[in-house]
Amino acid sequence: MLENRRYVIAGAVVVLILIFIVRLFFLQIVSPDYKAWADSNAFLKKTLYPSRGMIYDRNGNLLVYNQPAYDVMVIMREVQPFDTLDFCNILGITQETFVKRIADIRNRRLNPGYSSYVPQLFMNQLSVQGYGVLQEKLYKFPGFYIQNRTIREYNYPNAAHILGSIGEVNKKDIEEDPYYVRGDYSGRSGVEKSYEQELRGVKGVEILLRDAHGRIKGKYEEGIHDIAPESGKSLTMSIDVELQAYGEMLMQNKLGAIVMIEPATGEVLCMVSAPTFDPGLMVGRQRGRNHAILAKDPLKPLFDRPLMACYPPGSTFKPTQGLIFMQEGVVTPETTYSCAHGYTYRGGRPACHGHYSPIALVPALATSCNSYFCWGLHEMIDSRRRYPTVQEGFEVWKNHMVSMGYGYKLGIDLPGEKRGFIPNSQFYDKIYQERWNSSTIISIAIGQGEILTTPLQICNLGATIANRGYFITPHVVKEIEDTPLDTLFTNRRYTSIDPQYYDYAAEGMRHAVLGGTCRGAAIPGIEVCGKTGTAENPHGKDHSIFMGFAPYDKPGVAIAVFIENAGFGATYAVPIGKLMLEKYLKGEISESSKYTEEYIKNAVILPNHVF
């Protein structure tokens, strides 16, 4: 019996020793808290934040740079009783705010990975004045110190949607990327977000030695263990900031978008969203307040219309129809259709402009004849000589559209791009129980009905016609410091249409400017090609649209202009397009265009509810 008791006691001792060994292993090897506690007694590890990469426009103008900023940090285990009222007065906060921020720091749900031994963010972006006062009295507040950072500054009040902004990381960001800790910043929109990895750089660390009382005695081993931060890479944008600023000026008191692309490279020259805002509003401690004000604005200045707004393209869509009809043998350039001021079908009659009849493809594009393209769609999908069923013919049509950049995202290097909408046959089968034909969906022949496109997609169509059958993925970054651009932004993307047919589309658009619906886009000495669009809007007045490129033979620029609720395409979109083309291609506005410039600049085209 005694022998058994001895074995039990010995076993209990062994188990106890094993428990201690496992616990020590967990504390010293597995758990980071013990190491953090041990290190914090002897060292203070300060994060050295890298300078974020700067951003330039295509002409070398500095758009975005960095200014010093200061964060107040706290190591919770080192905090001792102090005059909180004096501390709060220096920082300009209430004692209630102080208590809440301390509680939020200790809340592991809000602050994953919290440790009382490592620095935590108490308040970000302290003003220069606040920094100076706090620095003088910092010895009174044990556990608190100041962390140097940088914040963004802007040389121009333009291109807010393209440049984007930076903001404090959230819980999801921290969980997905170990680079970030609470209080860090990352790109939240624009190129700041899409090029975050390149812009942010690499953090460094400075190790400071403490004495037995926790006072800083200097660098540990003269700094040989310090790691210097690596600055982020600078970006050169494809944007011309002066052209961007001019477009934003013309679009004051209007809703809509302007997009201009260099066809040969896919580089976006300007991308105006109206209304817009000063990017400087998204910097500093007022960022949240300013964002809330902009978010409540009924005109939605935070909405990036060139990428996110989906409009019916109206008649700017007609060149795509003509290209498909030629590719599928539905028409030749000489094929004519009659137009008695419109296309009559069972259920309706889309009206048309006045012009001679019958009419062939090139003049149909020049005069924007609705009947021509309605007849073409009818011949393509209703004729059983071509396809056994309406569905098969329509799928051919849809696939050509997709190849031209519709129905899916183009892949621009900015967040938030929408895909628009190109229906397929299953979409109509579901609505009409498989009993439909061209008459049922005839409005898509003239860019209405279910068709939705973004301004970027329409501008890309202009670039594709300018290139006679291919486009390069549109992009807003021209160069990354010491890094080659992705092949996505250099490879040609050919459409499913034979390049020879694009000559007729370009010719039709040239004639539209010489004597058709785009006469207002003519610029002396430059062969401008264009196409108007007047898109029906179920919520109010029609949208005014213009799409074009110039010059005719050696295109240097493509453009799309959308003005919401502005009526005919020729009324506002065409003159804005002309001014933008003239500004880019000639560098200045001629005296003969000054009246148009003044008229457009002073025009107010806003929904009634804002007055």
NORURSUL-V970458 format. One record per backbone hydrogen bond with DSSP energy under -1.0 kcal/mol. NH is the residue of the N-H (numbers start at 0). CO is the residue of the C=O. If there is no record, write none. Layout:
nh;co
NH;CO
NH;CO
This chain:
nh;co
4;0
5;1
6;2
7;3
8;4
9;5
10;6
11;7
12;8
13;9
14;10
15;11
16;12
17;13
18;14
19;15
20;16
21;17
22;18
23;19
24;20
25;21
26;22
27;23
28;24
29;24
30;25
35;31
36;32
37;33
38;34
39;35
40;36
42;38
43;207
45;205
47;203
52;198
54;63
55;234
56;60
57;238
59;56
62;54
63;54
64;152
66;150
68;148
70;146
71;122
72;144
73;119
74;142
76;115
77;74
78;75
83;81
86;82
87;83
88;84
89;85
90;86
91;87
92;87
97;93
98;94
99;95
100;96
101;97
102;98
103;99
104;100
105;101
110;106
113;110
119;73
121;71
122;71
125;69
130;126
131;127
132;128
133;129
134;130
135;131
136;132
139;136
140;137
143;140
144;72
146;70
148;68
150;66
152;64
154;62
162;158
163;159
166;185
168;183
173;169
174;170
175;171
176;172
179;176
183;180
185;166
187;164
188;164
190;161
191;162
192;189
193;189
194;190
195;192
198;194
199;195
201;229
203;47
204;226
205;45
207;43
208;217
209;41
210;214
213;210
216;208
219;206
221;218
222;219
223;220
225;222
226;204
229;201
231;50
232;197
234;53
235;478
236;55
237;475
239;268
243;239
244;240
245;241
246;242
247;243
248;244
249;245
250;246
251;248
253;250
255;273
256;561
257;271
258;559
259;269
260;557
261;266
264;261
265;261
267;474
268;259
269;259
271;257
273;255
280;277
281;278
282;279
286;283
289;285
290;286
291;287
292;288
293;289
294;290
295;291
299;296
302;299
304;302
307;303
308;304
310;452
313;446
315;312
316;313
317;314
320;316
321;317
322;318
323;319
324;320
325;321
326;322
327;323
328;325
329;324
330;324
334;331
336;358
340;338
342;349
344;347
347;344
351;340
358;336
363;359
364;360
365;361
366;362
368;363
373;369
374;370
375;371
376;372
377;373
378;374
379;375
380;376
381;377
385;382
386;382
392;388
393;389
394;390
395;391
396;392
397;393
398;394
399;395
400;396
401;397
402;398
403;399
404;401
405;400
413;411
417;306
420;451
427;423
428;424
429;425
430;426
431;427
434;431
440;436
443;440
444;441
445;442
446;443
447;442
450;447
451;420
452;310
455;305
457;453
458;454
459;455
460;456
461;457
462;458
463;459
464;460
465;461
466;462
467;464
468;463
470;492
474;265
477;235
478;235
480;233
482;479
488;485
489;486
490;486
492;470
494;468
500;497
501;498
504;500
505;501
506;502
507;503
508;504
509;505
510;506
511;507
513;509
514;510
516;365
517;511
520;517
521;518
525;522
527;525
528;548
529;508
530;546
532;544
534;542
539;536
542;534
543;562
544;532
545;560
546;530
547;558
548;528
549;556
555;549
556;549
557;260
558;547
559;258
560;545
561;256
562;543
563;254
565;562
566;541
570;567
573;568
575;571
576;572
577;573
578;574
579;575
580;576
581;577
582;578
583;579
584;580
585;581
592;589
593;590
596;592
597;593
598;594
599;595
600;596
601;597
604;252
609;606
610;607
